[in-house]
Amino acid sequence: MLHLDRALWYSGWDGELMAELIPASYGWFVVVLGQGLFATDDRCYASAGVLPLLTDAGFKLEQAVWSSRASCAYGSNPF
C-alpha cells in the first residue's frame, strides 16, 4: 500500500498508465497519463484522499511500481 508523505513527489507505473502525485500547498496535484494521452488532472485536498482519484482514472494501484523524490509543495501544477 502506498503511504504518502507530502515532502515527496511520487511517480507510479501500473503497466499501462503513469501517475504523478505532486505535493501542493493545500494537498496534491494528481496527473494520470497513458499511451501518450492525457487521462486526468485533478487537485486533491489532503482530506479527500488521493487513491480514489487514481482508481477512478483507471490506474491499477495493486499493480503499480512507485518511485519518489524529495520535493517542495507547489502552488500550481508544474506540468
PDB file as gemmi writes it, atoms N, CA and C in Angstrom:
CRYST1    1.000    1.000    1.000  90.00  90.00  90.00 P 1                      
ATOM      1  N   MET A   1       0.849  -1.190   0.000  1.00  0.00           N  
ATOM      2  CA  MET A   1       0.000   0.000   0.000  1.00  0.00           C  
ATOM      3  C   MET A   1       0.888   1.244   0.000  1.00  0.00           C  
ATOM      4  N   LEU A   2       0.477   2.231  -0.724  1.00  0.00           N  
ATOM      5  CA  LEU A   2       1.217   3.480  -0.838  1.00  0.00           C  
ATOM      6  C   LEU A   2       0.889   4.375   0.366  1.00  0.00           C  
ATOM      7  N   HIS A   3       1.915   4.782   1.080  1.00  0.00           N  
ATOM      8  CA  HIS A   3       1.756   5.719   2.201  1.00  0.00           C  
ATOM      9  C   HIS A   3       2.388   7.033   1.775  1.00  0.00           C  
ATOM     10  N   LEU A   4       1.571   8.061   1.634  1.00  0.00           N  
ATOM     11  CA  LEU A   4       2.035   9.332   1.071  1.00  0.00           C  
ATOM     12  C   LEU A   4       2.661  10.232   2.121  1.00  0.00           C  
ATOM     13  N   ASP A   5       3.764  10.827   1.747  1.00  0.00           N  
ATOM     14  CA  ASP A   5       4.475  11.807   2.553  1.00  0.00           C  
ATOM     15  C   ASP A   5       4.517  13.086   1.727  1.00  0.00           C  
ATOM     16  N   ARG A   6       3.996  14.181   2.256  1.00  0.00           N  
ATOM     17  CA  ARG A   6       3.891  15.413   1.476  1.00  0.00           C  
ATOM     18  C   ARG A   6       5.240  16.083   1.206  1.00  0.00           C  
ATOM     19  N   ALA A   7       6.324  15.489   1.669  1.00  0.00           N  
ATOM     20  CA  ALA A   7       7.654  16.004   1.345  1.00  0.00           C  
ATOM     21  C   ALA A   7       8.218  15.314   0.103  1.00  0.00           C  
ATOM     22  N   LEU A   8       7.408  14.436  -0.535  1.00  0.00           N  
ATOM     23  CA  LEU A   8       7.880  13.662  -1.679  1.00  0.00           C  
ATOM     24  C   LEU A   8       6.964  13.819  -2.887  1.00  0.00           C  
ATOM     25  N   TRP A   9       7.547  13.744  -4.076  1.00  0.00           N  
ATOM     26  CA  TRP A   9       6.838  13.680  -5.358  1.00  0.00           C  
ATOM     27  C   TRP A   9       6.888  12.220  -5.773  1.00  0.00           C  
ATOM     28  N   TYR A  10       5.743  11.645  -6.107  1.00  0.00           N  
ATOM     29  CA  TYR A  10       5.657  10.232  -6.459  1.00  0.00           C  
ATOM     30  C   TYR A  10       5.357  10.052  -7.944  1.00  0.00           C  
ATOM     31  N   SER A  11       6.022   9.074  -8.545  1.00  0.00           N  
ATOM     32  CA  SER A  11       5.742   8.656  -9.913  1.00  0.00           C  
ATOM     33  C   SER A  11       5.436   7.169  -9.870  1.00  0.00           C  
ATOM     34  N   GLY A  12       4.316   6.788 -10.483  1.00  0.00           N  
ATOM     35  CA  GLY A  12       3.933   5.385 -10.482  1.00  0.00           C  
ATOM     36  C   GLY A  12       3.608   4.897 -11.877  1.00  0.00           C  
ATOM     37  N   TRP A  13       3.821   3.603 -12.104  1.00  0.00           N  
ATOM     38  CA  TRP A  13       3.545   2.959 -13.390  1.00  0.00           C  
ATOM     39  C   TRP A  13       2.827   1.661 -13.102  1.00  0.00           C  
ATOM     40  N   ASP A  14       1.641   1.454 -13.705  1.00  0.00           N  
ATOM     41  CA  ASP A  14       0.889   0.221 -13.466  1.00  0.00           C  
ATOM     42  C   ASP A  14       0.946  -0.747 -14.650  1.00  0.00           C  
ATOM     43  N   GLY A  15       1.807  -0.469 -15.613  1.00  0.00           N  
ATOM     44  CA  GLY A  15       1.926  -1.285 -16.808  1.00  0.00           C  
ATOM     45  C   GLY A  15       1.194  -0.683 -17.994  1.00  0.00           C  
ATOM     46  N   GLU A  16       0.282   0.242 -17.738  1.00  0.00           N  
ATOM     47  CA  GLU A  16      -0.465   0.928 -18.787  1.00  0.00           C  
ATOM     48  C   GLU A  16      -0.495   2.434 -18.595  1.00  0.00           C  
ATOM     49  N   LEU A  17      -0.656   2.866 -17.362  1.00  0.00           N  
ATOM     50  CA  LEU A  17      -0.794   4.290 -17.059  1.00  0.00           C  
ATOM     51  C   LEU A  17       0.335   4.762 -16.148  1.00  0.00           C  
ATOM     52  N   MET A  18       0.701   6.022 -16.308  1.00  0.00           N  
ATOM     53  CA  MET A  18       1.685   6.679 -15.452  1.00  0.00           C  
ATOM     54  C   MET A  18       0.935   7.664 -14.566  1.00  0.00           C  
ATOM     55  N   ALA A  19       1.252   7.658 -13.286  1.00  0.00           N  
ATOM     56  CA  ALA A  19       0.623   8.592 -12.346  1.00  0.00           C  
ATOM     57  C   ALA A  19       1.705   9.455 -11.712  1.00  0.00           C  
ATOM     58  N   GLU A  20       1.412  10.720 -11.571  1.00  0.00           N  
ATOM     59  CA  GLU A  20       2.276  11.655 -10.865  1.00  0.00           C  
ATOM     60  C   GLU A  20       1.469  12.229  -9.712  1.00  0.00           C  
ATOM     61  N   LEU A  21       1.990  12.106  -8.513  1.00  0.00           N  
ATOM     62  CA  LEU A  21       1.377  12.679  -7.313  1.00  0.00           C  
ATOM     63  C   LEU A  21       2.327  13.754  -6.812  1.00  0.00           C  
ATOM     64  N   ILE A  22       1.906  14.997  -6.974  1.00  0.00           N  
ATOM     65  CA  ILE A  22       2.779  16.139  -6.742  1.00  0.00           C  
ATOM     66  C   ILE A  22       2.263  16.907  -5.532  1.00  0.00           C  
ATOM     67  N   PRO A  23       3.094  17.093  -4.502  1.00  0.00           N  
ATOM     68  CA  PRO A  23       2.613  17.822  -3.331  1.00  0.00           C  
ATOM     69  C   PRO A  23       2.247  19.259  -3.687  1.00  0.00           C  
ATOM     70  N   ALA A  24       1.090  19.666  -3.220  1.00  0.00           N  
ATOM     71  CA  ALA A  24       0.603  21.030  -3.452  1.00  0.00           C  
ATOM     72  C   ALA A  24       0.487  21.732  -2.107  1.00  0.00           C  
ATOM     73  N   SER A  25       0.380  23.027  -2.141  1.00  0.00           N  
ATOM     74  CA  SER A  25       0.318  23.788  -0.899  1.00  0.00           C  
ATOM     75  C   SER A  25      -0.919  23.435  -0.069  1.00  0.00           C  
ATOM     76  N   TYR A  26      -1.947  22.857  -0.679  1.00  0.00           N  
ATOM     77  CA  TYR A  26      -3.188  22.525   0.028  1.00  0.00           C  
ATOM     78  C   TYR A  26      -3.500  21.032   0.015  1.00  0.00           C  
ATOM     79  N   GLY A  27      -2.704  20.218  -0.645  1.00  0.00           N  
ATOM     80  CA  GLY A  27      -2.984  18.789  -0.769  1.00  0.00           C  
ATOM     81  C   GLY A  27      -2.071  18.183  -1.816  1.00  0.00           C  
ATOM     82  N   TRP A  28      -2.638  17.736  -2.940  1.00  0.00           N  
ATOM     83  CA  TRP A  28      -1.877  17.091  -4.009  1.00  0.00           C  
ATOM     84  C   TRP A  28      -2.404  17.493  -5.384  1.00  0.00           C  
ATOM     85  N   PHE A  29      -1.506  17.529  -6.373  1.00  0.00           N  
ATOM     86  CA  PHE A  29      -1.904  17.519  -7.771  1.00  0.00           C  
ATOM     87  C   PHE A  29      -1.793  16.067  -8.211  1.00  0.00           C  
ATOM     88  N   VAL A  30      -2.812  15.566  -8.883  1.00  0.00           N  
ATOM     89  CA  VAL A  30      -2.831  14.195  -9.366  1.00  0.00           C  
ATOM     90  C   VAL A  30      -2.918  14.244 -10.887  1.00  0.00           C  
ATOM     91  N   VAL A  31      -1.922  13.670 -11.553  1.00  0.00           N  
ATOM     92  CA  VAL A  31      -1.871  13.637 -13.015  1.00  0.00           C  
ATOM     93  C   VAL A  31      -1.737  12.181 -13.431  1.00  0.00           C  
ATOM     94  N   VAL A  32      -2.606  11.720 -14.343  1.00  0.00           N  
ATOM     95  CA  VAL A  32      -2.537  10.363 -14.864  1.00  0.00           C  
ATOM     96  C   VAL A  32      -2.418  10.447 -16.379  1.00  0.00           C  
ATOM     97  N   LEU A  33      -1.411   9.780 -16.926  1.00  0.00           N  
ATOM     98  CA  LEU A  33      -1.144   9.782 -18.362  1.00  0.00           C  
ATOM     99  C   LEU A  33      -1.102   8.345 -18.852  1.00  0.00           C  
ATOM    100  N   GLY A  34      -1.531   8.127 -20.105  1.00  0.00           N  
ATOM    101  CA  GLY A  34      -1.477   6.781 -20.656  1.00  0.00           C  
ATOM    102  C   GLY A  34      -1.369   6.773 -22.159  1.00  0.00           C  
ATOM    103  N   GLN A  35      -0.477   5.962 -22.680  1.00  0.00           N  
ATOM    104  CA  GLN A  35      -0.278   5.771 -24.109  1.00  0.00           C  
ATOM    105  C   GLN A  35      -0.161   7.099 -24.851  1.00  0.00           C  
ATOM    106  N   GLY A  36       0.552   8.022 -24.237  1.00  0.00           N  
ATOM    107  CA  GLY A  36       0.776   9.318 -24.852  1.00  0.00           C  
ATOM    108  C   GLY A  36      -0.395  10.269 -24.736  1.00  0.00           C  
ATOM    109  N   LEU A  37      -1.455   9.851 -24.068  1.00  0.00           N  
ATOM    110  CA  LEU A  37      -2.651  10.683 -23.938  1.00  0.00           C  
ATOM    111  C   LEU A  37      -2.861  11.100 -22.497  1.00  0.00           C  
ATOM    112  N   PHE A  38      -3.378  12.282 -22.328  1.00  0.00           N  
ATOM    113  CA  PHE A  38      -3.710  12.809 -21.022  1.00  0.00           C  
ATOM    114  C   PHE A  38      -4.976  12.125 -20.519  1.00  0.00           C  
ATOM    115  N   ALA A  39      -4.951  11.552 -19.326  1.00  0.00           N  
ATOM    116  CA  ALA A  39      -6.125  10.861 -18.799  1.00  0.00           C  
ATOM    117  C   ALA A  39      -6.890  11.722 -17.797  1.00  0.00           C  
ATOM    118  N   THR A  40      -6.206  12.295 -16.835  1.00  0.00           N  
ATOM    119  CA  THR A  40      -6.889  13.138 -15.856  1.00  0.00           C  
ATOM    120  C   THR A  40      -5.895  14.052 -15.168  1.00  0.00           C  
ATOM    121  N   ASP A  41      -6.392  15.131 -14.676  1.00  0.00           N  
ATOM    122  CA  ASP A  41      -5.607  16.067 -13.875  1.00  0.00           C  
ATOM    123  C   ASP A  41      -6.570  16.622 -12.854  1.00  0.00           C  
ATOM    124  N   ASP A  42      -6.245  16.489 -11.614  1.00  0.00           N  
ATOM    125  CA  ASP A  42      -7.166  16.946 -10.589  1.00  0.00           C  
ATOM    126  C   ASP A  42      -6.388  17.439  -9.388  1.00  0.00           C  
ATOM    127  N   ARG A  43      -7.014  18.318  -8.645  1.00  0.00           N  
ATOM    128  CA  ARG A  43      -6.461  18.769  -7.380  1.00  0.00           C  
ATOM    129  C   ARG A  43      -7.145  17.986  -6.290  1.00  0.00           C  
ATOM    130  N   CYS A  44      -6.394  17.568  -5.318  1.00  0.00           N  
ATOM    131  CA  CYS A  44      -6.953  16.774  -4.250  1.00  0.00           C  
ATOM    132  C   CYS A  44      -6.547  17.383  -2.917  1.00  0.00           C  
ATOM    133  N   TYR A  45      -7.524  17.769  -2.144  1.00  0.00           N  
ATOM    134  CA  TYR A  45      -7.225  18.238  -0.802  1.00  0.00           C  
ATOM    135  C   TYR A  45      -6.828  17.047   0.048  1.00  0.00           C  
ATOM    136  N   ALA A  46      -5.942  17.258   0.982  1.00  0.00           N  
ATOM    137  CA  ALA A  46      -5.410  16.164   1.793  1.00  0.00           C  
ATOM    138  C   ALA A  46      -6.521  15.331   2.419  1.00  0.00           C  
ATOM    139  N   SER A  47      -7.609  15.971   2.823  1.00  0.00           N  
ATOM    140  CA  SER A  47      -8.695  15.255   3.497  1.00  0.00           C  
ATOM    141  C   SER A  47      -9.519  14.385   2.544  1.00  0.00           C  
ATOM    142  N   ALA A  48      -9.458  14.646   1.229  1.00  0.00           N  
ATOM    143  CA  ALA A  48     -10.286  13.914   0.268  1.00  0.00           C  
ATOM    144  C   ALA A  48      -9.697  12.565  -0.114  1.00  0.00           C  
ATOM    145  N   GLY A  49      -8.405  12.411  -0.030  1.00  0.00           N  
ATOM    146  CA  GLY A  49      -7.765  11.161  -0.397  1.00  0.00           C  
ATOM    147  C   GLY A  49      -7.364  11.128  -1.858  1.00  0.00           C  
ATOM    148  N   VAL A  50      -6.127  10.730  -2.107  1.00  0.00           N  
ATOM    149  CA  VAL A  50      -5.564  10.696  -3.447  1.00  0.00           C  
ATOM    150  C   VAL A  50      -5.914   9.395  -4.160  1.00  0.00           C  
ATOM    151  N   LEU A  51      -5.901   8.294  -3.443  1.00  0.00           N  
ATOM    152  CA  LEU A  51      -6.062   6.987  -4.067  1.00  0.00           C  
ATOM    153  C   LEU A  51      -7.383   6.816  -4.812  1.00  0.00           C  
ATOM    154  N   PRO A  52      -8.515   7.320  -4.317  1.00  0.00           N  
ATOM    155  CA  PRO A  52      -9.747   7.219  -5.116  1.00  0.00           C  
ATOM    156  C   PRO A  52      -9.661   7.941  -6.460  1.00  0.00           C  
ATOM    157  N   LEU A  53      -8.945   9.064  -6.530  1.00  0.00           N  
ATOM    158  CA  LEU A  53      -8.773   9.760  -7.812  1.00  0.00           C  
ATOM    159  C   LEU A  53      -8.011   8.886  -8.797  1.00  0.00           C  
ATOM    160  N   LEU A  54      -6.996   8.184  -8.315  1.00  0.00           N  
ATOM    161  CA  LEU A  54      -6.216   7.311  -9.194  1.00  0.00           C  
ATOM    162  C   LEU A  54      -7.063   6.162  -9.722  1.00  0.00           C  
ATOM    163  N   THR A  55      -7.784   5.491  -8.844  1.00  0.00           N  
ATOM    164  CA  THR A  55      -8.579   4.344  -9.280  1.00  0.00           C  
ATOM    165  C   THR A  55      -9.720   4.787 -10.185  1.00  0.00           C  
ATOM    166  N   ASP A  56     -10.305   5.953  -9.944  1.00  0.00           N  
ATOM    167  CA  ASP A  56     -11.367   6.467 -10.817  1.00  0.00           C  
ATOM    168  C   ASP A  56     -10.851   6.744 -12.229  1.00  0.00           C  
ATOM    169  N   ALA A  57      -9.559   7.066 -12.350  1.00  0.00           N  
ATOM    170  CA  ALA A  57      -8.955   7.323 -13.659  1.00  0.00           C  
ATOM    171  C   ALA A  57      -8.517   6.030 -14.347  1.00  0.00           C  
ATOM    172  N   GLY A  58      -8.707   4.886 -13.680  1.00  0.00           N  
ATOM    173  CA  GLY A  58      -8.344   3.608 -14.269  1.00  0.00           C  
ATOM    174  C   GLY A  58      -6.970   3.104 -13.885  1.00  0.00           C  
ATOM    175  N   PHE A  59      -6.291   3.816 -12.993  1.00  0.00           N  
ATOM    176  CA  PHE A  59      -4.962   3.403 -12.542  1.00  0.00           C  
ATOM    177  C   PHE A  59      -5.097   2.195 -11.623  1.00  0.00           C  
ATOM    178  N   LYS A  60      -4.274   1.179 -11.859  1.00  0.00           N  
ATOM    179  CA  LYS A  60      -4.344  -0.077 -11.093  1.00  0.00           C  
ATOM    180  C   LYS A  60      -3.325  -0.041  -9.951  1.00  0.00           C  
ATOM    181  N   LEU A  61      -3.783   0.363  -8.780  1.00  0.00           N  
ATOM    182  CA  LEU A  61      -2.897   0.514  -7.630  1.00  0.00           C  
ATOM    183  C   LEU A  61      -2.179  -0.775  -7.257  1.00  0.00           C  
ATOM    184  N   GLU A  62      -2.878  -1.906  -7.347  1.00  0.00           N  
ATOM    185  CA  GLU A  62      -2.294  -3.182  -6.924  1.00  0.00           C  
ATOM    186  C   GLU A  62      -1.155  -3.635  -7.838  1.00  0.00           C  
ATOM    187  N   GLN A  63      -1.064  -3.097  -9.038  1.00  0.00           N  
ATOM    188  CA  GLN A  63      -0.005  -3.461  -9.988  1.00  0.00           C  
ATOM    189  C   GLN A  63       1.105  -2.416 -10.062  1.00  0.00           C  
ATOM    190  N   ALA A  64       0.924  -1.293  -9.407  1.00  0.00           N  
ATOM    191  CA  ALA A  64       1.818  -0.148  -9.598  1.00  0.00           C  
ATOM    192  C   ALA A  64       3.174  -0.327  -8.933  1.00  0.00           C  
ATOM    193  N   VAL A  65       4.170   0.194  -9.622  1.00  0.00           N  
ATOM    194  CA  VAL A  65       5.524   0.320  -9.100  1.00  0.00           C  
ATOM    195  C   VAL A  65       5.770   1.815  -8.925  1.00  0.00           C  
ATOM    196  N   TRP A  66       6.235   2.213  -7.746  1.00  0.00           N  
ATOM    197  CA  TRP A  66       6.383   3.628  -7.421  1.00  0.00           C  
ATOM    198  C   TRP A  66       7.839   4.015  -7.196  1.00  0.00           C  
ATOM    199  N   SER A  67       8.155   5.248  -7.547  1.00  0.00           N  
ATOM    200  CA  SER A  67       9.415   5.870  -7.157  1.00  0.00           C  
ATOM    201  C   SER A  67       9.060   7.237  -6.578  1.00  0.00           C  
ATOM    202  N   SER A  68       9.967   7.807  -5.807  1.00  0.00           N  
ATOM    203  CA  SER A  68       9.693   9.114  -5.211  1.00  0.00           C  
ATOM    204  C   SER A  68      10.990   9.894  -5.089  1.00  0.00           C  
ATOM    205  N   ARG A  69      10.820  11.195  -4.961  1.00  0.00           N  
ATOM    206  CA  ARG A  69      11.976  12.061  -4.726  1.00  0.00           C  
ATOM    207  C   ARG A  69      11.520  13.237  -3.882  1.00  0.00           C  
ATOM    208  N   ALA A  70      12.445  13.822  -3.165  1.00  0.00           N  
ATOM    209  CA  ALA A  70      12.130  14.965  -2.311  1.00  0.00           C  
ATOM    210  C   ALA A  70      11.619  16.120  -3.166  1.00  0.00           C  
ATOM    211  N   SER A  71      10.625  16.823  -2.659  1.00  0.00           N  
ATOM    212  CA  SER A  71      10.036  17.931  -3.406  1.00  0.00           C  
ATOM    213  C   SER A  71       9.387  18.915  -2.448  1.00  0.00           C  
ATOM    214  N   CYS A  72       9.407  20.173  -2.823  1.00  0.00           N  
ATOM    215  CA  CYS A  72       8.658  21.171  -2.086  1.00  0.00           C  
ATOM    216  C   CYS A  72       7.201  21.117  -2.538  1.00  0.00           C  
ATOM    217  N   ALA A  73       6.320  21.733  -1.800  1.00  0.00           N  
ATOM    218  CA  ALA A  73       4.910  21.821  -2.197  1.00  0.00           C  
ATOM    219  C   ALA A  73       4.764  22.914  -3.250  1.00  0.00           C  
ATOM    220  N   TYR A  74       4.037  22.603  -4.319  1.00  0.00           N  
ATOM    221  CA  TYR A  74       3.827  23.544  -5.420  1.00  0.00           C  
ATOM    222  C   TYR A  74       2.555  24.347  -5.212  1.00  0.00           C  
ATOM    223  N   GLY A  75       2.569  25.591  -5.688  1.00  0.00           N  
ATOM    224  CA  GLY A  75       1.390  26.427  -5.646  1.00  0.00           C  
ATOM    225  C   GLY A  75       0.506  26.249  -6.867  1.00  0.00           C  
ATOM    226  N   SER A  76       1.094  25.710  -7.957  1.00  0.00           N  
ATOM    227  CA  SER A  76       0.318  25.393  -9.167  1.00  0.00           C  
ATOM    228  C   SER A  76       0.937  24.152  -9.784  1.00  0.00           C  
ATOM    229  N   ASN A  77       0.160  23.504 -10.647  1.00  0.00           N  
ATOM    230  CA  ASN A  77       0.606  22.269 -11.258  1.00  0.00           C  
ATOM    231  C   ASN A  77       1.864  22.546 -12.101  1.00  0.00           C  
ATOM    232  N   PRO A  78       2.971  21.843 -11.860  1.00  0.00           N  
ATOM    233  CA  PRO A  78       4.202  22.116 -12.601  1.00  0.00           C  
ATOM    234  C   PRO A  78       4.200  21.572 -14.034  1.00  0.00           C  
ATOM    235  N   PHE A  79       3.178  20.839 -14.432  1.00  0.00           N  
ATOM    236  CA  PHE A  79       3.133  20.308 -15.802  1.00  0.00           C  
ATOM    237  C   PHE A  79       2.545  21.334 -16.733  1.00  0.00           C  
TER     238      PHE A  79                                                      
END                                                                             
